[in-house]
Amino acid sequence: MTGTRTRGATVTRYATDSRGVSARVDAGRSVVARLAGALQRGWTATTEAINGAGWLLLACAAGGLLVAVAWGWSEAWFVAFASLVMLALCTPFLLGRHSYAVTLEFERDRVVAGSEFTAELVVRNAGARASLPALLDIPVGDGLIEAHIPLLRAGAEHRETLTIAAPRRGVIAVGPMTISRGDPLGVLQRDHTWPDVQHVYVHPATVPIPSSSAGLLRDLEGLVTSTTVDSDLAFHAIRDYLPGDSRRHVHWRSTAKTGQLMVRQYEETRRSRIAIALDLDISQYASEDEFEMAVSVAASLGVQAVRSGREVVITTSGAIPRHAAERVHSMTTLPTLTPTGLLDAMSGVDASDLVMPLPLVAGMTSQEAHHLSMVFLVTGSELPVARLRQAAVAFSADVSVVGVRSETGAQPTVRSARELRVLTVGMLHDLSHLMLRGPA
């Protein structure tokens, strides 16, 4: 007899939600990352708050505990305890947050080299609690001004007038300001920095130049040149009509006499356009004062031309990389739209040994600036006159070229050297008299 049995079995399967596990893992990682970031920020804040004296106290505390546990010295216990007590006493001076509103307003942001300017500092406690005394550090160029802020109640403010000297030409960066609060012993310190940086332009000294000199024109139309053109203001001659000439320029009286068309010919007139090339090669100046006088000479000439309504172009050598000094030619043109803009640009001019020589600057100036009436080549006493003549050759024959050599303490002189006139300036105030004697 054959029988059939059936065996049943129950199989249980557990389904796992993989997305839920992944979410919990990501949440755990996020918590760990936030915790690590908080610890990192806390460690950074702690290390920034501890000065050299604080690290010394920590080293004494750690060394004292180590020696006391290892050898049982009672003196080591005392050193460790005293160090920890001093750190604990200094900690309350750091508690609380900085709640200062600091403003620094300048009397003027443009001054002349050798003068002073004032700034008003206003520190207000914008918090709801009194603030402890603090020290405000104000970087001014390469220097530092420290202003002591007293205890300020909520809403109170402290005003102080600062006097800042500007002995030399340049651009003075003021800021960023940093306020420091710490204990009297200088163990711990907290800083808060305002990132704003203000700039004060220290202009070069300038002297007035008579408007009749500096190559300025005495008429409104411009300077009459030897170039003849078909249309202008200065009549020159009559010539035969050529195909393409305008019928407006036909001279009918001459046409009636000769029986053929005759047209007028004019001499080209140009507006007074002046170029000033400043030599930035430090090797051409005997001293820093000599270079500063050359900058003042160029600034005086440029300011007088701008104020007289003339077109002026001021060029210097641009920065050249050291590895390509012999292959790269670079020229910088300074803004001359207004006297203030010109002087601002002059404030940032610096001499260097990685610049083009003056003859190359003159050559690039002649290519970039057209229709010039007068050119000034400003350099130092170390540049030979032969090199000045080489720079003057770059300009056309109808352009008046004047070389101005800055030589501190020299006798002011004017002399001619073939292609140009050379002025030697011993003091800045000599420039006005030399311009009347020379280029005029």
Salt bridges, closest charged atoms under 4 A:
ASP17 OD1 - ARG19 NE 3.98
ASP109 OD1 - ARG110 NH1 3.38
GLU120 OE2 - ARG159 NH1 2.76
GLU157 OE2 - ARG159 NE 2.93
GLU160 OE1 - HIS158 NE2 3.29
ASP230 OD1 - ARG239 NH2 2.93
ASP245 OD2 - ARG239 NH1 3.03
GLU267 OE2 - HIS236 ND1 3.47
GLU268 OE1 - ARG270 NH2 3.88
GLU288 OE2 - ARG168 NE 3.37
ASP289 OD1 - ARG168 NH2 3.43
GLU292 OE1 - ARG169 NE 2.85
GLU311 OE1 - ARG273 NE 3.42
ASP344 OD2 - ARG110 NH2 2.80
ASP344 OD1 - HIS203 NE2 2.66
ASP398 OD2 - ARG270 NH1 3.29
